[in-house]
Amino acid sequence: MKPTFIVSSLLATALVAQSAYAAVSEQEAAKLGTSLTPVGAEVAGNAAGTIPAWTGGLATDAAAVDANGFLSNPYAGEQPLFVITAANYEQYADNLAPGQIAMFKRYPDTFKMPVYPTHRSAALPQKVYDAAKSNAVNTTLVEGGNGLNNYSLAYAFPIPSDGLEVIWNQITRYRGETFDRVVTQATPQVNGNFNVVRFVEQYALPSGLTDYKAGEPTDMLYYFKQQVTDPARLAGNVLLVHETINQVATPRMAWIYNAGQRRVRRAPQVSYDGPGTAADGMRTSDNLDLYNGAPNRYDWQLNGKREMFIAYNSFELGSNKLKYDDILKAGHINSDLTRYELHRVWDVVATVKPSERHIYAKRHFFLDEDTWQAAHIDHYDGRGEMWRVAEAHAVQRFVDEVPGYTMETLYDLIAGRYLAMGMNNEERRNYSYENEMASVDFTPTALRQSGVR
């Protein structure tokens, strides 16, 4: 049976019950952990049985983990149910994003989507579930919708009433309280040739810092530091971002340490459609993490929910047995290594406000209901033409109870090139969620110390 577009009755109820900037009632919030998962997805599966019920997600011991933290695939024995190609995609069009259809048309001989059984693997720590329930009845948007009041930890609006609240869940989704990682990005040429840029990155929520004082007010959403370590011409450059809860009242603060000049300077261009770091012009600053930053330049339209094939449980793609040469091919990554599953997604369209500007005049978002992380985003230029197609290959880092991405891709349909970022297949270690960090690690002074070679 071919899956069809759906709008959740739970969503319809929420839309009627809530006003634009109001938290939900205690009665509505009581659905979290009952008919809704603790972060707001529908517990029940779909009528066709092709999406199962959520039963808690992957256990922390779901599969083996090697000495360097790389995860084995809990679903290693599974085979695709079917493969969507340029020859048969019309049969599945109801469950495809416009950008996926565009990829079949752009690369008819090589792009494909192997579809596997659906597993609702998302699981989070209990304190995150507790925070989401508290946020449901306490968190509100500031006037204009570009900041949060009474917010804690993660998932500002587990029962959203509009598209802006859905996007705030992407912005505030749980990535761990701290992590550090070594990851790479590449921008393959049309013929598939590529060079790798390597980053050491650190991320922290205020509550994850060793000098955090519980109950102390903060206007920080998170801290992020990114050091380039390769190639040599860029090595030593460091970016620091202080992400604020209200980026319009207190805009994002960013600094860059330039190793050649040996100086730290403010970097206001690290936002919106400013150029992404070492990306060869292939992404904007707000393309990182599929989407990040202040939402104030767009109007956000919520189209409800639908069932869609999205990249999910991409353990094989993240395997340290693969080389980057195995993954990065001409036009797009190696489709044989990908895994797609049928999941419910939130469908949101962002259109640039008449008073604002952005190189992407429209973005069409599809966000996984179980994690609130963006799975797929189509980007349109000022002429209304589809320009870039973003896709995130989701993975549950089950040991640490953290959903995330094993890779992000951004395909330029016009140039025939793409950006692949967040890879760590050939690196010495996987993500670490255990290293201690303090606020002093995220100061401009620390930037200069990080960049010394």
N, C-alpha and C positions, 0 to 999 in steps of 0.2 A: 504494500500500500504506500502510495506516495505521500510523504508528510506535507502538511499545508500550513499556511500562515495562521497564527493564533493570537488572540488577545486574552490575557488572563482575566478571569472573573475577579480574582483577588486584586489585580491591578485596578480594574474598573471600580471596585468598592473603594480603594484607596483614593482614587482620583476624585470621587464624589465627597469623600469624608474630610479631605484635607484642604486647607487654604495655602496660598503660595509660600508663606514664610513661617508656617506653624509646625510644631512638633505634633506627633500623633498622640491619640489618647491612650490611657493605660489599657483599655479594652482592646484597642487595635494592636498595641505592642505585645499583648498576651499571645498573639499568633506566632511570635518568634519562639521557636523551639517546639511548636505544635504543628499547625498546618504549614507554617513557614520554617525554614531552617533558621538557626540562630542569627544568621546575617541577612535573611530576607528572601531566599529563593523558595520556590514551591517544593515542599517535601515530596509530594506525589509525582509519580511518573506520568507519561502521556497516555492517552487512550489507546494508541496503537501498540504500546508496549516496547517501542523502540528507544524510549528514554526511561530508564528505571527510576524508582524512588531513591531519594537520598537516605542513606542509612548510617551516616557518620563519617564517610570518607575513608581514605587509606589509613591504616594503623601505622604507628611510628616504626614498626618492625616489618613493614610490608615486603621488603626485599633486602638483599644483601647490600652492604655499603663497603667500599674498599678503604684502604688505609688513608687515602688522600681525600676521602669524602665523596667520591663519585658514586652515584646511585645505580643499582641494577634495575632492570625493567620488571615491575611486578606483573606485566601482561605479556611477557616475552613469547609465550607459546601461541599467541593469537595470530590469525591470518585475516586479511581484509575480507569483509563481507562482499564488497564489490569495489571497482575502481571507476571514478568519474574521469572522462577524457573529453577532448574536443568533439569526439564522435557521438557521445551520448549525454552531454551535459544538459541538453534541453529536457531530458527525462526527469532531471533533478532540479530544474531551475527554481522551483518554489522554495527550495531550501539552500539556495546559493545567494551570496552577495553580488551586487552588480560588478564589483571589482574582481571577484572570482571568475565570473563569466567573461570579463574583459581579458583576463589572463589566458583563458582557453582560446580566445580569438587571437591574442597577440602571439602565443606560442603553441599553436595547434599540434605540433609534432612531439613536444617534450613535456608540457605542463600536464600534470594529472593529480588527482586527489584520491589516494587509497583510503577507503572508509572502513573503520573497525567498529566492533561493538562499543556501545557507550558505557563509560564508567564515571560515576560522579565521585571523583576521588578527593575533592576538596575537603580539608580538615584544618581547623585552627585551634589555638590554645583557648582554654576556658575563659581566661581573662579578656580575650578579644570578644567572645560571645557576650560576656557580661557588659563590656563597654558598648557594644552595638545596641543592646537592649536599653541601656541607660541613654544613649544618644537618641534613640527613637522617640523618647518622651521629653528630652531636654534640649536637643540641638536644634537651632533655627538658623536660617540664613540672615545675614545682616541686610540692611536696606540695599536694594540693587542686586542682591544675590551673590556677591563676590567675596564673601567671607562667612565665617561661622561664629556663632555664639554657643557657649556651654557645650563644647565638644571635647571628647577624650579618646585617645588611642587610635581608633580605626572605625571605618564605616559610619559616616555621619548620618546617613539617611537609609537605614535598612528597609524602610517601607516608604519609598519615594512617591512624591505626588506629581513630579514633572521632570522634564529632561535635564534641567539644571541640577536637580538633586541627584539624579542618576549619575551625572558626570562628577559630582562631588564624591560619590562613592568610588569611582575610579581614582580620583586624586587622593582620597584618604584610605584606600584599601591597605590591608596589612601586608607588609613586606618583611616582617621581623622587626624587633625593636632596634637592633643594630645588625649590620653585616659588613664584611669586607670581601672583596673578590678581585681576581685577575681575569679580565675579559678582553676580547679582541673584536675589532670591526674591520670590514673590508668593503670596498666599492669596486667590484669586478668591472672590467671593461666589457664592451660588447662581445669580444671573443672569449671572455671568461678569465683572462689574465687578471691577477690581483696581487696586491701587497697588503700586509696585515699591519694595523695599528693596535698597539697593546696598551691597556690601561690598568692601573691599580686604583680601585674605587672603594670608598667608605661611605656608609649611610647610617644615620642614627636618628631615631625619634628622641625628643627631649627626655622622655621617661626611661630611655635606654642608657643614658649617660651616668657614669659612676657618681657624679656630683649633683645629680638631679635631686631636688627636694620635693617630695610628694606634696601636692596641694599648692605649690608655688605657681602663681600665674605666669604664663608664657605666651608670646605671640608667634612662637616658632612652630611650624608644622613638622619640619625635619631639616637635617643638615646633610650635605652631600659634598664629597671631595673626590676629585678625579685627577690622577697624575698620569701623564703619558710617559711610558718607559721605552717605547720602540715605535717607529724607527729613530735612529740617532739624531736626525735633524729636528725632531720634535721632542726628544727625551728631556725630561725635567720641567716641562710646562705643566702647570697645575691650575685647576679650576676649583673654586670654592663657592658653594651656593648655600645661603640661608633662606629657606622657603618659609614664608610667613602664612599665617592662617587667613589673614585678610590682605591680599596682595594689591588691592586698589588703595586702601588706606595706608598700608605700609608695603610698598612694592618689594618684590624679590631683591635681595641683596646678593651680589655676585662679585667676585674678585678673580683676577688671573695673575699668576706668577709667570713671567716670561723669563725662561732660563738664559736666553741670550742677553737680555738687558739687565738681568738680576734685579728686577723690581716687581713690586706688586701694584696693580692698579685696579680700580673699580671697572666692572664690566656690565654696563646696563644693556648691552646688546645680547646678553645671554637670557633671552626671553622671547616669547611669541615667535615671529618668523626671522629672528636673527640666525645667522649661520651656525650649524652644528659643528662641534669640535672635530677637526681633521676628517671631515666627511666628504671632501671634494665637491661641495655644493649640492650633495645629494639629500640633505635633510635640513630642517629648521631646528631651532632649539627646542620647540615644543613637540617635535616628533619623537624625542627620546621617551622611552617607556610607553610608546605608541601615542600618548598624549600626556602633557604635564603643563602646569602653570595656571595663571589666572584665566578664568573663563569669560572675562568681561567684554571681549571683542565680538562675541557671537550671541545670537539668539538661539535658544535650545528648544527643539520640538521633539516631544516624546511620541513615538508612533506605537507604543505598546511592546509586546513581546512577540517573538516568532521562533520557530524551530529552524536551526541552521547547522550546516556542516562547518565546524571550526577545527583548527589545529589544536589537538588536545592530547594529554598524556604522552608527550613527545620525548619519552625516555631514550629511545634509540637515537634520535637526532642529537641528544646531548651526551652520548656515550664517549668516554675517553679512549675508546678503541678506534674511533674515527679520526682521520686527518682532515684539515681544512680543505685540502684538495679533493677529498671524497664528497664534501658538502657543496662547495662553491663551483657552480657551473655557468656557462653562458646563458644569460637571460634571467635565470632564477636558480634557486638552490635545487639540489638533487631531489626530485619528487619521490624517488624510491625510498628515501629515508624518512618521509613525512608520515604522519598519522592524523586522520580526521575522524571526528565523531559527531553524532547528532546531539545538539544541546539546545536548550532554550536560551535565547539572548534578548537583551533589551535593545531596541531599535531607536536610535536618537539621531536627528539631523541638526547640525550646527550651521547657521548661515550668518555671514558677517553682517553686523549691524550697519545701517546706512551711514552712521557717523564714524565708523571705524575702518581700518584697513588691515589686510592680511593677504599674503600671496595665495592662500587657500580660501577661495570665496565661499566654499561649502565643504563640510566634512560629514560623512555618513558613518556613524558609529554603530558597532555591534558588540555588546558587552556580555560576557558570560554571567549567567544569573547566580552561579554558585560562588564565584570569587569577586565579582564586580570588576574584574580586570578586562580591559578592551581586548577583544580577540581579533578584530578586523576593522579597519577604517579606510573608507574610500575618500580620496581628496580630489576636489574639482578646482579648476582655475577660474579666472574672472570671466571667461567666455561660457562657462557652464560645462566645459569638457572635462571628462575624467583624466586626471594627470598622474596621480600616484596611488598605489594600492599598498596599504600597510597590513601586515599579518604577524601575529605573535604566536609562537609555538609554546603552548602552555605545558607546565610540568608541576606536579605536586612534590615539593621537597619534604617528603613524608617524615624523615627523621626529626626535622625541626618544626613540623606543622606549619609550613609556609607555602602558599601557592605562589607561582612565579612564571617566568619565561625562561626557556632554555636558549631561545634565539628570537630576535626581532628582525623582520625584513621590511624593506620599503622599496617597491618596484616602481620605476619611472617608465610608464607606458610609452612615452614619447621618445625618450633617449635610448630605450632598450637596455638600460643599466639598472643596477639596484644597489642598495645598501644592506649589508647583513651585520648585525651588532649583537653583543652580549654572548658571543661564543666563548667557550673555555675548554673545548675538547682536547687541545694539545697542551694545556697549562698543567702546572705541577700539582695544583690542588683545586678543589671545588669551593663553593661559597663557604664562608665561616660565619656562624651566628654567635660565636662565643667570645671573640676578642673584646676586651674591655676598652671603652672609649670614654673620654671626658670632654667637656666643653672646650678646654684648651686645645684639643686636637682639631677644632673647627674654627680657628681664628686666622686672620690674615698673616699673623706672625708664623703660625704653623704651616702656612702655605709656602713661605720662603724656605723654611727648614725642610719641607718635603721635597722641594725642587732642587736642593743642592746635590750635585752629582759627584 
